[in-house]
Amino acid sequence: MKQRLVVLGAGESGVGTALLGLKHGFEIFVSDFGKIKDSYKEVLIHNAIDWEEQGHTEELVLTADVVMKSPGIPDKAPVVQELKTNGVRVISEIEFAAAYTNAVIVGITGSNGKTTTATLTHEVLQHGGANVALGGNIGKSFAQLVAEGAHENYVLELSSFQLDGIETFRPHIAVLTNITPDHLDRYEYDFQKYVSAKFRIALNQTESDFFIYNADDEVISKHLEENPIKSKLLPFSTKRKLERGAYIQNNEIILTIDNNQFTMPIATLGLQGEHNTKNAMAAATVATLLKIRKATIRESLSNFQGVEHRLEKVLKINNVMYVNDSKATNVNATFYALDSMGSPTVWIVGGVDKGNDYHELLPLVNEKVKAIICLGVDNEKIVRQFANVVDTVVETQSMNEAVQLAYRIAERGDTVLLSPACASFDLFQNYEDRGRQFKEAVRQL
């Protein structure tokens, strides 16, 4: 008897899981509550996988032996509740995929910095000759990478939603960049539940595994004190000296693991700024554990130019720099962006608010922002928060309109910054779509 695998959600992780399940002899059914994108539909049809869209047929879903729930579907969705009531096992894609590989898994999570850290780590490992693939929350799903062929190492960017659905998933090396309030709408507006979700990355680790973390993050340090984990701790810090792990001395990164020491001047890093120094420390720690040569690590860190949609310089027009930071989907990410601005800034902000508290941005907005352009269906909270601080606050409903307005407001020497601090689903497909529309609108000026 073939085992029946039902996949809920036909996005990147859903289709990847279906392909991996097919390879391992499951009977597969894919069900999506919304419309399936044509590109994914083609893959399902090409592989003769049964699917439905715009609704879940209960009798086809509830007969599953195991269900893979896409990360975007909340636990409180009726179909998920029904499955659990019926005792059907509901897991995440990374849990499903991990069973079919013996590779070394490097799992990277955090509220901010995880994409840059994952991309940078992958680059260093690849440059060092490792057989490595990058995926998870960026690029291809873990399941699809496993289905496509044997890699010896996987670098996975992992969201809290992906970690929520794990049972035995165990990365050999886990990285936690930081924890700030995000996605609170999914965690009943309880920050502690979100913190616990992030720490699930270390849930199944043993004494032979490694946990690399930001020792300057009070939330992480407090949680570790109250909830010790089994893996070997490798902290990184820009504030204090550490016996083991990475710290800064005389503007140099110093990384010590056992008797092995790696050093590199901060000035030679390809990406500058304190948060990028931390990302580099995390990547260097992973690379050192995986025996990459020191010269290779230095070379990779100094050549790295960053990721798309993260403080990406688009164009300079009339001496005004346009910067795409569409990946800033929470307040903390936008804090970094505003903090790095060295000139008067026209700030484009807004989208779907995930329980944001904009209060911490007030000093930066006061100091750096000359005008705010709201880009969202509902901008009331942003207007209310900043109207007293900034003279010009305008509301728009499309990217073209927002960029045209910014062009009219900005003067020579200013910066126009798209750093939304919000999710993108009200006006765009995702943050990539938002960022590309921004770049396109800038090029049309």
Rosetta blueprint (number, residue, H / E / L):
1 M L
2 K L
3 Q L
4 R E
5 L E
6 V E
7 V E
8 L E
9 G L
10 A L
11 G L
12 E H
13 S H
14 G H
15 V H
16 G H
17 T H
18 A H
19 L H
20 L H
21 G H
22 L H
23 K H
24 H L
25 G L
26 F L
27 E E
28 I E
29 F E
30 V E
31 S E
32 D L
33 F L
34 G L
35 K L
36 I L
37 K L
38 D H
39 S H
40 Y H
41 K H
42 E H
43 V H
44 L H
45 I H
46 H H
47 N L
48 A L
49 I L
50 D E
51 W E
52 E E
53 E L
54 Q L
55 G L
56 H L
57 T L
58 E H
59 E H
60 L H
61 V H
62 L L
63 T L
64 A L
65 D L
66 V E
67 V E
68 M E
69 K E
70 S L
71 P L
72 G L
73 I L
74 P L
75 D L
76 K L
77 A L
78 P H
79 V H
80 V H
81 Q H
82 E H
83 L H
84 K H
85 T H
86 N L
87 G L
88 V L
89 R E
90 V E
91 I E
92 S L
93 E H
94 I H
95 E H
96 F H
97 A H
98 A H
99 A L
100 Y L
101 T L
102 N L
103 A L
104 V E
105 I E
106 V E
107 G E
108 I E
109 T E
110 G L
111 S L
112 N L
113 G L
114 K H
115 T H
116 T H
117 T H
118 A H
119 T H
120 L H
121 T H
122 H H
123 E H
124 V H
125 L H
126 Q H
127 H H
128 G L
129 G L
130 A L
131 N L
132 V E
133 A E
134 L E
135 G E
136 G E
137 N L
138 I L
139 G L
140 K E
141 S L
142 F H
143 A H
144 Q H
145 L H
146 V H
147 A H
148 E H
149 G L
150 A L
151 H L
152 E L
153 N E
154 Y E
155 V E
156 L E
157 E E
158 L L
159 S L
160 S H
161 F H
162 Q H
163 L H
164 D H
165 G L
166 I L
167 E L
168 T L
169 F L
170 R L
171 P L
172 H L
173 I E
174 A E
175 V E
176 L E
177 T L
178 N L
179 I L
180 T L
181 P L
182 D L
183 H L
184 L H
185 D H
186 R H
187 Y H
188 E L
189 Y L
190 D L
191 F H
192 Q H
193 K H
194 Y H
195 V H
196 S H
197 A H
198 K H
199 F H
200 R H
201 I H
202 A H
203 L L
204 N L
205 Q L
206 T L
207 E L
208 S L
209 D L
210 F E
211 F E
212 I E
213 Y E
214 N E
215 A L
216 D L
217 D L
218 E H
219 V H
220 I H
221 S H
222 K H
223 H H
224 L H
225 E H
226 E H
227 N L
228 P L
229 I L
230 K L
231 S L
232 K E
233 L E
234 L E
235 P E
236 F E
237 S L
238 T L
239 K L
240 R L
241 K L
242 L L
243 E L
244 R L
245 G E
246 A E
247 Y E
248 I E
249 Q E
250 N L
251 N L
252 E E
253 I E
254 I E
255 L E
256 T E
257 I E
258 D L
259 N L
260 N E
261 Q E
262 F E
263 T E
264 M E
265 P E
266 I H
267 A H
268 T H
269 L L
270 G L
271 L L
272 Q L
273 G L
274 E H
275 H H
276 N H
277 T H
278 K H
279 N H
280 A H
281 M H
282 A H
283 A H
284 A H
285 T H
286 V H
287 A H
288 T H
289 L H
290 L L
291 K L
292 I L
293 R L
294 K H
295 A H
296 T H
297 I H
298 R H
299 E H
300 S H
301 L H
302 S H
303 N H
304 F L
305 Q L
306 G L
307 V L
308 E L
309 H L
310 R L
311 L L
312 E E
313 K E
314 V E
315 L E
316 K E
317 I E
318 N L
319 N L
320 V E
321 M E
322 Y E
323 V E
324 N E
325 D L
326 S L
327 K L
328 A L
329 T L
330 N L
331 V H
332 N H
333 A H
334 T H
335 F H
336 Y H
337 A H
338 L H
339 D H
340 S L
341 M L
342 G L
343 S L
344 P L
345 T E
346 V E
347 W E
348 I E
349 V E
350 G L
351 G L
352 V E
353 D L
354 K L
355 G L
356 N L
357 D L
358 Y H
359 H H
360 E H
361 L H
362 L H
363 P H
364 L H
365 V H
366 N H
367 E H
368 K H
369 V E
370 K E
371 A E
372 I E
373 I E
374 C E
375 L E
376 G L
377 V L
378 D L
379 N L
380 E H
381 K H
382 I H
383 V H
384 R H
385 Q H
386 F H
387 A L
388 N L
389 V L
390 V L
391 D L
392 T E
393 V E
394 V E
395 E E
396 T E
397 Q L
398 S L
399 M H
400 N H
401 E H
402 A H
403 V H
404 Q H
405 L H
406 A H
407 Y H
408 R H
409 I H
410 A L
411 E L
412 R L
413 G L
414 D L
415 T E
416 V E
417 L E
418 L E
419 S L
420 P L
421 A L
422 C L
423 A E
424 S L
425 F L
426 D L
427 L L
428 F L
429 Q L
430 N L
431 Y H
432 E H
433 D H
434 R H
435 G H
436 R H
437 Q H
438 F H
439 K H
440 E H
441 A H
442 V H
443 R H
444 Q L
445 L L
